[in-house]
Amino acid sequence: MELKLNKPICFFDLETTGIDITKDRIVEIAILKVHPNGNKESKTWLVNPEMPIPSQSTAIHGISDDKVANEPTFKELSKEVYNMIKDSDLAGFNSDRFDIPLLAEELLRADIDFDMKNRVSVDVQTIFHKMEKRTLEAAYKFYCDEDLKDAHSAAADTNATYAVLKSQLDRYEDLENDVKKLSEFTTRKNSVDFAGFIVYNEDNEECFSFGKHKGKLVTEVMDKEPGYFGWLLNADFPLYTKKVLTAIKLRRLNNKLS
């Protein structure tokens, strides 16, 4: 079943130096852009992460320091990457919890003001886990009845994810062929930031989801303990989380002045 699209959707996959969103870097990115008329375009970039690639990461994706030594940095590629995704919804396999947060960090480090306004995301892994609870290789075998060759190469994983989503739509009649509905189905929690440090409560107000202020309104903590905001901005939190907190603070100040 082909996707019903009102705007382009970009399936993408990252290979990285590790799994720490704030510290690790992209070493390969592949994007498959699907347009509402069915046209597709794809692009894969190797990326110099400007840091050593741990041997355990190389063992997974096969990308070594030597392989990317003469490749461009993400900052050098950032405008090209952003131009490909800026008008699109996003999709991937475990993308909501890893790929999108890490991509956001890389774009913000490259001084590109990326956010998820006016776009949604579909995490194909979440559909799979809710329905079958397996891995991408097993998902591809289960839904497409084929073995996934070159697993953990970004391009192979990206194309497999796209194929799996289409097959999921064929298999599950109650899974609506609408990107916004798929996004709602795959959203694990109502996060304000990608990492889930700030979440919406039942009244759609921003609250902390961790630490001593877990469950408290962000604005309430800012008023009662202003030093906590400064600590958050200087601590090892994702750049996007800091961006969200700064926006809440500015909104709070503007409301007080108006």
Secondary structure as a PSIPRED ss2 file (coil, helix, strand):
# PSIPRED VFORMAT (PSIPRED V4.0)

   1 M C   1.000  0.000  0.000
   2 E C   1.000  0.000  0.000
   3 L C   1.000  0.000  0.000
   4 K C   1.000  0.000  0.000
   5 L C   1.000  0.000  0.000
   6 N C   1.000  0.000  0.000
   7 K C   1.000  0.000  0.000
   8 P C   1.000  0.000  0.000
   9 I E   0.000  0.000  1.000
  10 C E   0.000  0.000  1.000
  11 F E   0.000  0.000  1.000
  12 F E   0.000  0.000  1.000
  13 D E   0.000  0.000  1.000
  14 L E   0.000  0.000  1.000
  15 E E   0.000  0.000  1.000
  16 T E   0.000  0.000  1.000
  17 T C   1.000  0.000  0.000
  18 G C   1.000  0.000  0.000
  19 I C   1.000  0.000  0.000
  20 D C   1.000  0.000  0.000
  21 I C   1.000  0.000  0.000
  22 T C   1.000  0.000  0.000
  23 K C   1.000  0.000  0.000
  24 D C   1.000  0.000  0.000
  25 R C   1.000  0.000  0.000
  26 I E   0.000  0.000  1.000
  27 V E   0.000  0.000  1.000
  28 E E   0.000  0.000  1.000
  29 I E   0.000  0.000  1.000
  30 A E   0.000  0.000  1.000
  31 I E   0.000  0.000  1.000
  32 L E   0.000  0.000  1.000
  33 K E   0.000  0.000  1.000
  34 V E   0.000  0.000  1.000
  35 H C   1.000  0.000  0.000
  36 P C   1.000  0.000  0.000
  37 N C   1.000  0.000  0.000
  38 G C   1.000  0.000  0.000
  39 N C   1.000  0.000  0.000
  40 K E   0.000  0.000  1.000
  41 E E   0.000  0.000  1.000
  42 S E   0.000  0.000  1.000
  43 K E   0.000  0.000  1.000
  44 T E   0.000  0.000  1.000
  45 W E   0.000  0.000  1.000
  46 L E   0.000  0.000  1.000
  47 V C   1.000  0.000  0.000
  48 N E   0.000  0.000  1.000
  49 P C   1.000  0.000  0.000
  50 E C   1.000  0.000  0.000
  51 M C   1.000  0.000  0.000
  52 P C   1.000  0.000  0.000
  53 I C   1.000  0.000  0.000
  54 P C   1.000  0.000  0.000
  55 S H   0.000  1.000  0.000
  56 Q H   0.000  1.000  0.000
  57 S H   0.000  1.000  0.000
  58 T H   0.000  1.000  0.000
  59 A H   0.000  1.000  0.000
  60 I H   0.000  1.000  0.000
  61 H H   0.000  1.000  0.000
  62 G C   1.000  0.000  0.000
  63 I C   1.000  0.000  0.000
  64 S C   1.000  0.000  0.000
  65 D H   0.000  1.000  0.000
  66 D H   0.000  1.000  0.000
  67 K H   0.000  1.000  0.000
  68 V H   0.000  1.000  0.000
  69 A C   1.000  0.000  0.000
  70 N C   1.000  0.000  0.000
  71 E C   1.000  0.000  0.000
  72 P C   1.000  0.000  0.000
  73 T E   0.000  0.000  1.000
  74 F H   0.000  1.000  0.000
  75 K H   0.000  1.000  0.000
  76 E H   0.000  1.000  0.000
  77 L H   0.000  1.000  0.000
  78 S H   0.000  1.000  0.000
  79 K H   0.000  1.000  0.000
  80 E H   0.000  1.000  0.000
  81 V H   0.000  1.000  0.000
  82 Y H   0.000  1.000  0.000
  83 N H   0.000  1.000  0.000
  84 M H   0.000  1.000  0.000
  85 I H   0.000  1.000  0.000
  86 K C   1.000  0.000  0.000
  87 D C   1.000  0.000  0.000
  88 S C   1.000  0.000  0.000
  89 D E   0.000  0.000  1.000
  90 L E   0.000  0.000  1.000
  91 A E   0.000  0.000  1.000
  92 G E   0.000  0.000  1.000
  93 F C   1.000  0.000  0.000
  94 N C   1.000  0.000  0.000
  95 S H   0.000  1.000  0.000
  96 D H   0.000  1.000  0.000
  97 R H   0.000  1.000  0.000
  98 F H   0.000  1.000  0.000
  99 D H   0.000  1.000  0.000
 100 I H   0.000  1.000  0.000
 101 P H   0.000  1.000  0.000
 102 L H   0.000  1.000  0.000
 103 L H   0.000  1.000  0.000
 104 A H   0.000  1.000  0.000
 105 E H   0.000  1.000  0.000
 106 E H   0.000  1.000  0.000
 107 L H   0.000  1.000  0.000
 108 L H   0.000  1.000  0.000
 109 R H   0.000  1.000  0.000
 110 A C   1.000  0.000  0.000
 111 D C   1.000  0.000  0.000
 112 I C   1.000  0.000  0.000
 113 D C   1.000  0.000  0.000
 114 F C   1.000  0.000  0.000
 115 D C   1.000  0.000  0.000
 116 M C   1.000  0.000  0.000
 117 K C   1.000  0.000  0.000
 118 N C   1.000  0.000  0.000
 119 R C   1.000  0.000  0.000
 120 V C   1.000  0.000  0.000
 121 S E   0.000  0.000  1.000
 122 V E   0.000  0.000  1.000
 123 D E   0.000  0.000  1.000
 124 V H   0.000  1.000  0.000
 125 Q H   0.000  1.000  0.000
 126 T H   0.000  1.000  0.000
 127 I H   0.000  1.000  0.000
 128 F H   0.000  1.000  0.000
 129 H H   0.000  1.000  0.000
 130 K H   0.000  1.000  0.000
 131 M H   0.000  1.000  0.000
 132 E C   1.000  0.000  0.000
 133 K C   1.000  0.000  0.000
 134 R C   1.000  0.000  0.000
 135 T C   1.000  0.000  0.000
 136 L H   0.000  1.000  0.000
 137 E H   0.000  1.000  0.000
 138 A H   0.000  1.000  0.000
 139 A H   0.000  1.000  0.000
 140 Y H   0.000  1.000  0.000
 141 K H   0.000  1.000  0.000
 142 F H   0.000  1.000  0.000
 143 Y H   0.000  1.000  0.000
 144 C H   0.000  1.000  0.000
 145 D C   1.000  0.000  0.000
 146 E C   1.000  0.000  0.000
 147 D C   1.000  0.000  0.000
 148 L C   1.000  0.000  0.000
 149 K C   1.000  0.000  0.000
 150 D C   1.000  0.000  0.000
 151 A C   1.000  0.000  0.000
 152 H C   1.000  0.000  0.000
 153 S C   1.000  0.000  0.000
 154 A H   0.000  1.000  0.000
 155 A H   0.000  1.000  0.000
 156 A H   0.000  1.000  0.000
 157 D H   0.000  1.000  0.000
 158 T H   0.000  1.000  0.000
 159 N H   0.000  1.000  0.000
 160 A H   0.000  1.000  0.000
 161 T H   0.000  1.000  0.000
 162 Y H   0.000  1.000  0.000
 163 A H   0.000  1.000  0.000
 164 V H   0.000  1.000  0.000
 165 L H   0.000  1.000  0.000
 166 K H   0.000  1.000  0.000
 167 S H   0.000  1.000  0.000
 168 Q H   0.000  1.000  0.000
 169 L H   0.000  1.000  0.000
 170 D H   0.000  1.000  0.000
 171 R H   0.000  1.000  0.000
 172 Y C   1.000  0.000  0.000
 173 E C   1.000  0.000  0.000
 174 D C   1.000  0.000  0.000
 175 L C   1.000  0.000  0.000
 176 E C   1.000  0.000  0.000
 177 N C   1.000  0.000  0.000
 178 D C   1.000  0.000  0.000
 179 V H   0.000  1.000  0.000
 180 K H   0.000  1.000  0.000
 181 K H   0.000  1.000  0.000
 182 L H   0.000  1.000  0.000
 183 S H   0.000  1.000  0.000
 184 E H   0.000  1.000  0.000
 185 F H   0.000  1.000  0.000
 186 T H   0.000  1.000  0.000
 187 T C   1.000  0.000  0.000
 188 R C   1.000  0.000  0.000
 189 K C   1.000  0.000  0.000
 190 N C   1.000  0.000  0.000
 191 S E   0.000  0.000  1.000
 192 V C   1.000  0.000  0.000
 193 D C   1.000  0.000  0.000
 194 F C   1.000  0.000  0.000
 195 A C   1.000  0.000  0.000
 196 G C   1.000  0.000  0.000
 197 F C   1.000  0.000  0.000
 198 I E   0.000  0.000  1.000
 199 V E   0.000  0.000  1.000
 200 Y E   0.000  0.000  1.000
 201 N C   1.000  0.000  0.000
 202 E C   1.000  0.000  0.000
 203 D C   1.000  0.000  0.000
 204 N C   1.000  0.000  0.000
 205 E C   1.000  0.000  0.000
 206 E E   0.000  0.000  1.000
 207 C E   0.000  0.000  1.000
 208 F E   0.000  0.000  1.000
 209 S C   1.000  0.000  0.000
 210 F C   1.000  0.000  0.000
 211 G H   0.000  1.000  0.000
 212 K H   0.000  1.000  0.000
 213 H H   0.000  1.000  0.000
 214 K C   1.000  0.000  0.000
 215 G C   1.000  0.000  0.000
 216 K C   1.000  0.000  0.000
 217 L E   0.000  0.000  1.000
 218 V H   0.000  1.000  0.000
 219 T H   0.000  1.000  0.000
 220 E H   0.000  1.000  0.000
 221 V H   0.000  1.000  0.000
 222 M H   0.000  1.000  0.000
 223 D H   0.000  1.000  0.000
 224 K H   0.000  1.000  0.000
 225 E C   1.000  0.000  0.000
 226 P H   0.000  1.000  0.000
 227 G H   0.000  1.000  0.000
 228 Y H   0.000  1.000  0.000
 229 F H   0.000  1.000  0.000
 230 G H   0.000  1.000  0.000
 231 W H   0.000  1.000  0.000
 232 L H   0.000  1.000  0.000
 233 L H   0.000  1.000  0.000
 234 N H   0.000  1.000  0.000
 235 A C   1.000  0.000  0.000
 236 D C   1.000  0.000  0.000
 237 F C   1.000  0.000  0.000
 238 P C   1.000  0.000  0.000
 239 L H   0.000  1.000  0.000
 240 Y H   0.000  1.000  0.000
 241 T H   0.000  1.000  0.000
 242 K H   0.000  1.000  0.000
 243 K H   0.000  1.000  0.000
 244 V H   0.000  1.000  0.000
 245 L H   0.000  1.000  0.000
 246 T H   0.000  1.000  0.000
 247 A H   0.000  1.000  0.000
 248 I H   0.000  1.000  0.000
 249 K H   0.000  1.000  0.000
 250 L H   0.000  1.000  0.000
 251 R H   0.000  1.000  0.000
 252 R H   0.000  1.000  0.000
 253 L H   0.000  1.000  0.000
 254 N H   0.000  1.000  0.000
 255 N H   0.000  1.000  0.000
 256 K H   0.000  1.000  0.000
 257 L H   0.000  1.000  0.000
 258 S C   1.000  0.000  0.000
